Amino acid sequence: MAWEFEWLYALQDIHNPILDKIMVVVSTIGNAGIFWILVGLLLLIPKRYRKGGLQMLMAMALAFIVGNLILKNVIARERPCWIDPSVALLVASPSDYSFPSGHSMNGFAGAVSLLCIDRRLGIPAVVLAAVIAFSRLYLFVHFPTDVLVGTAIGIGAALLVNYLCWKKGLKRELWAL
């Protein structure tokens, strides 16, 4: 854990008013996965993206179950801001456990799903997910391994759902939208 604090403290050294505002806004975009859920719901509207929207929502649901409902509660890792309260936070201190990062899971589950659906949509989404994940480190509310594992879970959920939907083929009724 010592190396993780070293990284987090190094990020504290690059703080400036402009970057602080950007990181707060970017992190807020990822709150509760609302942005990614809305994108998934919007994709359900046009017939061209309907299957992809459902795939995206299923990947985020899988990541939520694995990460937020199971791992966070089993591992119960304290957040860096709880361990070292001397660092001034730019956002409210989260009340749930730190490992894995929900922002990273949701962002990458949604973004990689979009990447599997349409590269033109997916590439900017992956960049946004990465910036949101980085913001959680910058804001001192997650450890690097929280973000790395959250990212891995999100990517894994998206790829698994993509594989099941397109390679193995889920029941036709699911896609008869």
Order of alpha helices (4+ residues) and beta strands (2+ residues): alpha-alpha-alpha-alpha-alpha-alpha-alpha-alpha-alpha-alpha
